[in-house]
């Protein structure tokens, strides 16, 4: 069953519901949450979206009013939205930086047009390597405290 059908706008999921739905991707999800909470001293915020692209409950992380990322639970994995703005685009495209990412992320980046002030990267986190890409992209947006 689809995530937005399991938990409609009146029924906010708990962390255990999210990890159960993510299933085999749960260790990567838990690692990302731990990284964000320790490196940025932030807490997750559940939010419901009616957006047709990815409807349902998601988990947002923000630092000082700036979005770090939004996590969308999927069956067996999760998607992380990271918006790379104009400032980060220059840094990401400085050659060496973009080459440090997996071929998957490089292709996603190249195929995602710049619009609405940035590249809205919807990253399917299915491996530890892609999770590391996500961490590097978030660090481009906001430097971690440690």
C-alpha positions in Angstrom: 0.0 0.0 0.0 1.2 3.5 -0.8 2.6 5.6 2.1 0.0 8.4 1.7 -2.8 5.8 1.9 -1.4 4.3 5.1 -1.2 7.6 6.8 -3.6 10.3 5.6 -3.4 14.0 6.7 -5.2 13.2 10.0 -2.9 10.4 11.1 0.7 11.4 11.7 3.1 8.4 11.6 5.5 7.7 14.5 9.2 7.0 13.9 8.6 3.3 14.3 5.9 3.5 11.5 8.4 5.2 9.2 11.2 2.7 9.8 8.8 -0.2 9.4 7.7 1.1 6.0 11.2 1.8 4.8 12.0 -1.8 5.8 15.4 -3.0 4.5 16.5 0.7 4.0 16.0 1.4 7.7 19.7 1.2 8.7 20.5 3.9 6.1 17.6 6.0 7.4 18.7 5.7 11.0 22.2 6.6 10.0 21.1 9.7 8.2 18.9 10.8 11.1 21.7 10.3 13.6 24.1 12.2 11.4 21.8 15.2 11.0 20.9 15.3 14.7 24.5 15.1 15.9 26.3 17.1 13.1 23.7 19.9 13.0 22.0 19.7 16.4 18.6 19.6 14.8 15.4 17.6 15.4 13.1 16.1 12.8 9.8 17.7 12.0 7.0 15.7 10.4 5.1 17.5 7.7 2.2 16.5 5.5 2.3 17.4 1.8 -0.5 17.3 -0.7 2.1 17.8 -3.5 1.2 15.5 -6.4 4.9 14.6 -7.0 5.4 13.0 -3.5 2.2 13.2 -1.4 2.0 12.2 2.2 4.0 12.6 5.4 7.7 13.5 5.2 10.4 14.3 7.6 12.1 17.8 7.4 15.3 18.9 8.8 16.1 22.7 9.1 19.0 24.6 10.6 18.5 28.3 11.4 15.6 28.5 9.1 17.5 26.9 6.2 16.3 23.6 4.8 18.9 20.8 5.1 16.7 18.1 3.5 13.3 16.5 3.4 13.0 12.7 3.7 10.2 10.8 2.0 9.6 7.2 3.1 9.3 4.6 0.4 8.8 0.9 0.5 12.3 -0.6 1.0 14.2 2.7 0.8 13.7 6.5 1.1 14.1 9.6 -1.0 15.9 12.6 0.2 15.2 16.0 -1.3 18.2 18.4 -1.2 17.9 21.7 -2.9 21.2 23.0 -4.3 20.9 26.8 -4.7 22.9 29.2 -6.8 25.7 29.5 -4.2 26.0 25.8 -3.8 25.8 25.2 -7.6 29.0 27.1 -8.2 30.8 25.1 -5.5 29.3 21.8 -6.7 30.3 22.5 -10.3 33.9 23.5 -9.4 35.0 20.3 -11.0 36.6 18.3 -8.2 33.5 18.5 -6.0 31.0 17.0 -8.4 33.5 14.3 -9.4 33.5 13.1 -5.7 30.0 11.8 -6.0 28.7 8.5 -7.2 27.9 8.1 -10.9 24.2 7.9 -9.9 24.3 11.3 -8.2 26.4 12.9 -11.0 23.8 11.8 -13.5 20.9 12.9 -11.3 22.6 16.3 -10.9 23.2 16.7 -14.6 19.7 15.7 -15.5 18.0 18.0 -12.9 17.3 21.4 -14.3 17.9 24.6 -12.3 14.5 26.0 -11.4 12.8 27.9 -8.6 16.2 29.0 -7.3 18.0 25.7 -7.3 18.3 22.1 -8.4 15.7 20.1 -6.6 17.5 16.7 -6.2 15.2 13.8 -5.3 17.8 11.2 -4.3 16.8 7.6 -3.9 18.9 6.4 -1.0 19.5 2.7 -1.6 23.1 2.2 -0.6 25.7 3.5 1.8 27.5 5.2 -1.1 24.4 7.3 -2.0 23.9 8.1 1.6 27.4 9.6 1.7 26.5 11.6 -1.4 23.5 13.0 0.5 25.7 14.0 3.5 28.2 15.8 1.2 25.3 17.7 -0.5 23.8 18.7 2.8 27.3 19.9 3.9 27.5 22.0 0.8 24.3 23.8 1.9 25.2 24.2 5.6 28.6 23.3 7.1 28.2 20.8 9.9 29.3 21.9 13.4 31.9 19.2 13.6 
